[in-house]
């Protein structure tokens, strides 16, 4: 892909001038979403150049049959796909009978597009000369409503510049769509009905196999210089689409515009037989309000989001733009209102990775949603996993585990494993530990221990049972070992004794035992219920503890560090900065064989453990491991730079922390890994938030209190953020000269700042 160019702006992503070679990149970057649906920033009008069409509905998926050359027992039968949904944004535009297409225009005189993150809309403005010598100005704006989240709105305006013209709008719905990543070119959707009535069109369809029912709908209004006019549409439909045609003679200099109201109603929220009626009700509501007032509602909704979620950076526009872009996309992807939904690694911006949920949610996203939303949102993320516990037990059973052992899937939509790379799906088992740690993280942050007896303990027991069965006893070492695993560093596969995985397993067992005892002592009724469900016995708990007490951890006496895995020192060492920049990223230039034999680390692995269990180790130990492993790390996972930024800030290596921050915050904006055209890295964006709040801000929970150890890069005059800690909104303002901590309301809050008790004053 070509280098993408846009203007550094605190609140917007702005591109001036059209470059068709970066069209797909900007389709990703300017994607829109409202938690219920989303879409890439495709053009409304026809575009014959390179483009990746993408519209998506949260929670709707298709189980595409697994495609592997050599089948192994234990492979999941299906690979769940995030589905490209029927397209509702389309508006064909004809000028004196010629279709508007930026790829075939005689000349593009000007072009500007903007993703406005402050207010939640996407716009384009361009002036072109068509092949028929017509010179026109076009202005478009669209948004996915937060106030009416089943609807999106488009304003599309054409102004003839050099003569009177005949302008035709043909808004349409297209259900004849497919996924770029289909394994077998299966048809994912089946259309059941296409109906039209005056200005309204409806296409009802359902997914094959999973039977999600969807109604895609639209209705339009026409205006001349913002005065509504009445034009009777010419309706047309075929086997897969429906359109309405509106034609108007437009005088030179007058603006002819169409407001298109469209979207989806889905049987996740309505009776499947009532979807058209639900769509009609939505249309009645949004058309009565109108585009302009709906846009005002959109601005107000985003204003409320930014009140709690915004991070300000003074003196560094690129850093400011980066963090706001990340926060904006996270809020577009997940609102927290529905525990059936989760945060997909591409959100609503692409199809790659399939599935809606990775371990990213627990390891990276939970802290963001806990601190910027409310306790209910974070609890819903944990409830999502609790609701999938039985599926996790089935997943483990399919691999030969017994007695209620639970292995949560690497990739999932409904709790079933739907990923089939053996070295990832069946060896990257550390995700079990991330789910357990998320429970601890939630409780220490919110103080809501009730989650453990209500739901969490059953999950922990299933996970502990898995770890107990997954280890092997080595007579040679006289300890328990973990064979055939892949750690977070996916550039090492099928290795033995990944330190991070072993450490997580040990911790999970200890943490489960601790909570079993607490629930037994303080929540007797809940304990008896859980004991009955799980059948845990004293002997079983003793067996778990025996494993945890005797877990093996690879260690180098020579370097005084824990080894990433057995045999890591057998590598021919070479540092990442010695690599030729022309072969970066190495995963796009080297064979997998060469990568596996290299010392290069895709993402934080041992250092992931030192981040998660920071309080288990001294500052000297953290520094020794950081200095050893970071030079080997190529950061070709989006999840890597943020962890390194946090650790570097803790070590007071601020310039290094700053460089890692820029990389994580602008990973997609600057396309570091040359793959933004495939979609954005949504889950790692929560890591960007962490790199400021936990990194430079040094936020931790210590002894049931908020604690801060602020740092500030020399490039910044100051920065600020807010966090919702146990229903108190804490304001943090850090400058080069001083630090200020306040709290909303009438009650002061005692916090720790650099280890000292400090009062965050209440502000009314």
N, C-alpha and C positions, 0 to 999 in steps of 0.2 A: 504494500500500500504506500501511496505517496504521503509526504509530510503534510499533516493537517495544520491549517493556519486559521487562527481566530484571535479576536481582540481580548486582551486582559481587561476584565470588567468585574467589579465586585459582585454584581447581582445578575449578570447575564452572560450567555455564551453567544457571541456575535461573529458572524462571518460576512465579510464584504468581498464581493466578487465570487463568481461561480466556477468551481473546479470539478468537472465531472469525475475525475479520478478519486476524489475524496467524498463522493456522494454517499456511499454506503457508510463511511465513518460518521458523517454528520447525521445520517438516519439513526444511528445508534445514540450518539451524544445528545441529540435533541428529542429523544423519546419522551413520551408522556405516559402517565399512569395515575390512577386514583385509588389503588388498593383492590379494586374489584375488576378492573380491566385496564389494558394499556396497549400502546402501539408505537412502532418505530415512526420516525419523522419522514415517512414517505410523502411525496407530493400528492395533492388532491387530483390535479390534472394528469393526463397521460404523460408518461416519461419513458422513452424507448431506450435510454441509456442504462448503464449498469445500476441495478437497484435490488434491494433485499426487502421484499414486502413482508410486513409482519404486524398482525393484530392478535391480541391474546386475551383470554378470559381466565381470571384467577380460579384455580381449582379444577379446571376442565383439562382432561388429558386423555391420551389414547395408549393402550398397551401394545406397542409395536413389537412383533415377534422378534426375539433375539436372533441376531445374525452372527454366528461364529463359525470358523472353519473346522474346529475340533471341539466337539461337545464334551464337557466334563460333568460328571454328577455333581449336583449342587448349583449349577448355573440357573439363574432365574429364567423362566420361560419367556418373559416379556421385558422390554426396555421401555418404560413409560415416557411418552413424549409430551412436552409442552406443545400444545397444538396451535398452529396458525389458524386463527378463527376467521369466519366470514368477514370480508372487508366492507366497512361502512363509510369510509372517508372519501371515496371516489367521487369526483365531479369532472366529467369531460367538458372541455371548453372549446368552442368553435368560434372563430372570428371570420366573418364573411365566408363561412363554410369550411374553413381550414382549421384542423385540430391544433390547439396550442400544445407544443412539446418543446421543452427547453433544449432537448438534444438535437432538434432539427431547425431551430430558429435561425434566421439569416444572421442575426446579430443580437447578442445580449449586451445592452448598453449599461445596465447597472443591475446588481443583485445583492440583496442583504437578507440574511435570516437571523433570527434571534430566539433563543430560549430564555424566557424571562423567569428566573427562579424565584424572585420575590413574590410574583403574582400568579405564577403557575400557568403560563401560556406560551405558545410557539407561533411565530409569525414569519412571513416572507414578504418582501417587497422587491419587485423587479420591473425593469422596462426593457422591452424587446421589440425587434422588427422581425415579423414573420416572413416566410417565403413569398407571401402574396403582397408584401410591402406595407402591411398594416403595422402601425406603431402603437403599442398599447402599454399602459401601466397596470400592474397587477398588485393587489395587496390582500394578503390572507392572514387570518388569525384563527387559531383553534385551541381548545382546551378540553380536558376531561373533567367534568364537574365533580367537585367534592360535596356540594350540597345536594345534588341529585346524581348519585354515583352509578346509575345505570345508563347515563346519557353523556354524550359528547356534543360539542357545538363547533361549527365552522362558519366563519364569515369570509366570503370570497368575493372580491370586487375587481372589476375590469373597467378601466377608463380609456376610451379611444383618444389618441393624442393628436392625430394629424388629419382626421376626417371622420364623418359619420360612419358607423359600422353596424352590421348585424351581429349581435352577440347571442350565442346559444349556450345555455347551461344544461348539462345532462347529469344530474346527481344520480348515483346508482348504488345498489347493493350487489356484492359478488360473493356467492357461496361456493364457487368453483375453484377453491383454493387447495393448496397442498403444502406439506412441509418440505423444506430443502433437505432435511436430514432423515427422510423416511428410509427405513431399512429395505423394504421390499416394494416401494412405490404403491403401497396399499391406499385405498380410498379411506380416509379417516372419518369423513362426514357423509351422512346421507340426508338429502333434502326431502322433507316431507310435504311442504306446502309453500307456494309463492302466491301471495295475494296483494292486490292493489285496490285502493279506493280513493279516487280524486288525488290528493297530494301525498297520501300515505302509502308506503310499501312495506311488506313484511315477508321475511323468509324464515320459516321454521325448519330447523334441521336438528339432527342428533348425531352424536358420535357413535360409531359402531363399537361393539363390545362393552364399552363403559356406559353407554346410554345416557349421556348428558344431553339434555334438551335445551335448545337455545332459540330464541327469536331475535333476528337481526332486523332492525326497523329504521325508517327514516321519514321525515317530512320537511318541506322547505318553504321559505318565504322569500319574496323578491322585492327589491328596492331600487329606486332611482334617486340618487343624491339623498339617501336615508329616508325617503318617503316611500312607504309600502305601496306596491302596485299589485294588481291582480292579473295573473296570467294562468289560463287553464293549461295544465300539463298534458303532454302526449305521453301516455304510459305505455311501456313495453316490457315484456318479460319473456325469458326463454327458460331452458332447463335448469340454469344455475344462477340467473341474475334477474334483477328488476331495476328499471330506470324510469325517470320522468324527465321530459324535455321541455325546456322553457326558452322561447326565442323572443328577442326584443330588438327593435331598431334603436340605437343609442347615438345621440348626438355627440360630436366632438367635445371633449372636456367634461362630459357628465359621467358620473360613476354609477355603473350598473352592478348591483351586488346581490348575492344569494346568501341566506342564512340557512344552513343545513343542521337539523337536529336529528341525532341518530345514536345508535348504541345497541345494547343487548339486554334482554331479560332472560334469566337463566333459572332452571328448575332447582338450583341450590337455594333459591329464595322465593320461588313461586311454584304453584302446582303446574306440572308439565302441560296440562290441558288448558291452562289459563294464561299462557305466555303472551299471546297477541293482545288479550285484554289488558294485561299489565303494561305492555308497550304503549297501548293507546292512552292509558292513564298517565304514563310518564310524559308522552308527547303533549297531552293536554296541559299538564303542569308547566313544562319548560317553555312551550310556545306562548302561553299566557304571560309568563314572566318576561320572555324575550332575551335576545342575545346580550344586549347591553347590561341589563340588570343581573343576568346570570354571571356575566364577567365580573360585576361588582361583588357578587356573592363569592365568587372564586377568589378574588383579591382578599376579601375579608377572612375567608377560611385559611388561606396561606398566611395571612398576618397572624392569626392565632397560633398556627404551627410554629412560625418563626419566633414567637414570643418565648417559647420554652426551648426550642431546638437550636437557635442561631448561635454561632460562634463568630465573634468579631476578631479581626486581626488588623492592627493599625500599622500602616507603613509598608505593606507588602501585598500588592494587588493580586499577584498570581497565587500566593498562598491563600489569600482570602477567597478568591474565586474557586480554588480547589476544594476547600472544606465545604463551602456552600453547595457546590455541585454534588458532593457526596451526600450531604444531609438531605438535599432536595430529592435525589433519586431514591434514597432509603424511604422517605415519606411517601413517595409515589408508589412504591412497591408494596408496602405493608402498613396497614393502619392499626392492626391489633384487635379489630372488632370481632373477628371470626376465628375461633380456635381450630377450625378445619383448614385454615390457610397457613402458609409459611412464607419464608423469604427465599426465593429461588436465586441461584448464583447469577443468572442473567436477568432476573426480574421479568419485566415486560419488554425487553430490548432485543431478544434473540432466542434461538432455539437450542443453542449448544448446551451440552451436559444433560439434557433431558431432566426429568424429575424436578420436584419442587424443593427438596430439602436435603441439605448436606450437614456435616458436623459444623459447618461455618455458622449456622444459626446459633448454636449453643456457645461456641468458642469466641465468636466475634460480635454477633448481632445483639444478643441478650443485653449486654451492658448498655448499649445505645438506647434500646427501647425502655429499659428500666429507668434510665436517668432523664430521658426526654419526654416520655409519655407518663403513664401511671402504672401502678402496681398490677392492675387488671390485665394490661397489655402483656406485661412480662409473664404473668401467670398463664395466660393463654398459650404462650410459646411452650411452656413446660407441659401444659395440659395436652397439647398436640402430641407429645411423646407418650404421655400416660395413656392416651386413647389408642396408641399403636402398640402397647405393651404385648398384647396377645400375638400380634403379627411378628413382633421381635422374637418372641418365644418360638413361633413357627419357623422363622428364618434360621434360628439356631438349631432347631430340630432337624431341618432339612440338611444340615451339615453334620449331624450325628451327635449333637449335644442333647442332654436329657435333664429331667427334674426341674423344668421351668427356667433353665438357663436362657438368657435373652441376649441376642445380638441385634442391635439396631442396624438398619440398612445404611449402606454408604449413600445410596440415592433412593429417594422414595417419593411417591405421591400419596399412597394410602396405607403405608406401614410395611408393605412388601418390598423386598429388595428388587430393584429394577435396573441394576448395573451389572455388566458381565465381563469386565476385565479382571481376571482372577487375582492379579497382584494388587489390585485396588479393592475390589469388592470383598474378597475373603481374607486378605492379609492386612488391610489398613484398618485394623480393628480398634485403634486408639479412639475412634469416634464414640465407642461405648463410654470411655472415660470422660470425654467432653460433655456428654449428656449428664453424667453423674455430677461433674464439677459445676455445671450450670445450676443444678439444684442448690448446691452449697452457695454459689455466687448469689443466687436469688435471695436466699434466706439471710445471708450476712448483710446484704444491701437493704432489703425491705424490712427485715425483722419479722417476717411472716413465717413462723415455724409451722403453722397449721398445715402447710402444704405437705410436709413429711408424713404425718399420720393419715392425711386424707388421700394422698396419691403417690407422693415421692418415694416412700419406703418400699412399696411394691416394685417400683422401677429399679431401685438400688439393689434389692435382693436378686432380681433377675440378672442384673449386670454382674454382681459379685459371683453368682453361680457360674456365669460364663467364664469369668477369669479363673475361677478355681479349676474348672475343667480344661481350660485352654493351655495351662502350663504343663510342662513335663518335668519329671524329677531326674536330674543328672547325677548319676553315681560318681562320675568323674569330678564334678564340682561340689557334690553333696549339697546342692541347692536346686531351687526350682527355676527353670528356664522357659523362655518363650521362643518357639521355633517357627520359622516360615512366616515372617510378618513383613509389613511395609510400614515405615513410620510416616510422619508428615512429609518428610523428604522423599518424594516419589521418584527421585533419581537413584534410589536404592530399592530393589525389589527382592522379596523372598529371602530376607536375611534373618539371622538369628539374634535375639536379645537386643532389639532396639531399646535403648535406654529409656526413652520417653514412654514407650508403650509399657515396659516393665514397671516403671515408676508409677504410672497412672493405675495400673492393675493393683499394685500394692496399696496405693492410697484409697482406691475405690473400696477395697475390702475393709480396710480400717474404718473408713467413713461409714460404711454400711453397718458394721458391728457397733460403732458408737451410737448410731441413730436407732438401731434395734433396742439397745439398752435404754436410751432416753424415752422412746415411745412406750416400752414395757413399764417403765417407772411412772411416767406422767400421763400417759394416754391409754389406760388399761383397756378400755372398750375397743379402741382402734387396734391395739396390739392383738387382742384376742381374735378380732376379725381378720387381721392380716395373717396371723399364725394359722388360722383355719384355711385361708385361701392358699397360702404358700406351703404350708406344712414344714416350716423350718424347725429344726431340732437343735438342741445344745451340741450334739455330736457334730452336726454339719457346721455350726459356727466355729467349733474348735478346729475342724479341718480347714476352714477358710483361713483362720488365723495362722495355722501352721505354714500354709503357703506364703502368706504375706510376710511372716517373720523370717522366712528363709528364701526370699526372692534374690535372684542373682542380678548384679548390675556390672556391665563391663567397665573397667577402669584402667587407665594408663598410669602406672607409677612414674614412667618417664616424663610425662607432661603434667601429671597431677590433675587430670581431668577425667570425667566420665566420657566413655567412647560412645559415639552415635550407635554403633552396633559392634558385634564381634567382627574382627578382621578389618576395621576401618583403617588401622595403621598399615595395612598391607598395600594401600593405595600408593601410586606414584604421585606425590604431592606437587601441586601447581596451584597458584592463587588465581582467583577470578580476574583480577586486574591485569594478569599476564595474557589473557585471551585476546585475540585479534577482534576488534569491535565489529568487523565485517561478518564474523560468524556468530554474532549474538542476535537473538537468543539461540543458544546451542540446540534447543529442541526443534528448531526449524532448519538446522544445518547438519547436525550429527546423526549418525545411526543410534538407535536405542542401545545397541551393544556397546558402543563407544561411551555413551553417557553413563551406563551402569558401571563401567570399569573406571570411570574418572572419579576424582575426589570431589567433584562439584555438587553442591547442595542446592536443590530447587528452592527450598524455603526453610524457615526456622524449624529445627527438629529438636535437638538437645536444648536449644535456646527457647523453644516453645515451652518446654518443661520448666525452665528457669523463670519464664514469664508467669506461667500458671502458678507455680509453687515458689514464688519469689521469697516468701517469708520462711522457707525451709533452708535457705542458704545465706551465707554471709556475702557482703558486698565484694569482698576479695574473690570468693568463688565465682560469683556472677561475672566479674571482670575477666577472670582467667579463662572462663569458657567462651565469653563473648570474643575476646581477642584471638582465641584459637579458631573458632568456627566461622566467624563472620567473613574472613578473607576467602574462604572456600565457597561462599554463598553467592549464587548468580541471580537470586531473586526473580526467578521466572515463574513463580506463583504470585498471584496478586495478594496472597495472604502473608507474604514475607516482610516487605519493608516496614509495615506498621509495628510488628513485634520488635524488629531491630531498632526502630525509632524510640520506642518506649524504653527498651533496655539501655540504649545509648544515653537517653536523657537521665535515667536513673544514675548512670555512671558519670554524669556531668560532662559527657562528650557531646556538647551542645551542637557544634557545627555538623558532626556526623548525624546526630538526631534530626537536625534540620534538613539535611540532604535526603535522608530516608523519608521524612515527612513530605517533602516535595514529590518524591517518587510515588508514595502511596496516594497522595491527594490528587495528583495529576496523571495517574496511571493511564486513564482513558483519555483525558483531555489532550495529553501529549503523545498518546499511543506508544508508551514505552515498549510494550511487548508485540507491537505490530499486528494486533488482532482485534482492534476496536470495531472493525467493520462487522464482526460476528456478534456484537452485543457488548454491553457494559459488564463490569465486575461488581455487581451490586453488593454481595456480602462482604467483600473486602473493604467496601466504603465505610462500614461500621468500624473497621480497624483504623481508618483515617481519623474518625472521631476519637477513638481511644488514644491515638498517638498524640493528640493535643491534651485531652482531659487527663489521661493516665500518664502520658509521657511528660510533656512540658508542665502540665498542671500538677503532676505527681499525686493524683487523687487515689486514695486507697480507703478501705474500711479497716480500722484498727481498734481493737477493744470496743467494738460496737459504736465507734465514732467515725465521722468523716475526718480524713487526714489529707493534708496537702503538703507537697514539697515542691514549690513552684520553681520553674526554670524559664528562661526566655531567650530565644535566639537574638543575636546582635542585629539581625535584619528587621526585627519588629520593634516598634515603639511600645506596643502593648497588645494584649489580647484579653478576651473575656468570654465566659460561657456561664450557662445556668444548668443546674441539675435538680431534679426532683428527688430529694432524699427523704423517704418516709413521710411523704405528703407535705414537705416543707421545701419551698423553692429557694435554693441557695445561689446567690450571685457571686461569681469569682471574677475579679478584675486584676490582672497582672500587668505592671508596667516595668520599665527599666529602673524606675526609682522606688516603687513600693508595691505592696500587695493589699488588696481590699476584699473583705468577705462580708457580705450582708445576706439577710434572709427576709423574704416576704412575710408580712403579717405583724403580729404584735408580740411575738415571743422570740427572745434571743436564742441562739443555738451555740452550744459549746462544741468547738472543733479543735483539731490538732493542726498546727502549722509548723513545719520543720520540727516536729516532735514536742512542741510546747502547746499547752492549753490556751486557746484563744476564743474570744467571744465574737461570733458573727452577729452583728447588731440587727435587730428587726427594723425594717423600713415599712412604713404604713402606705 
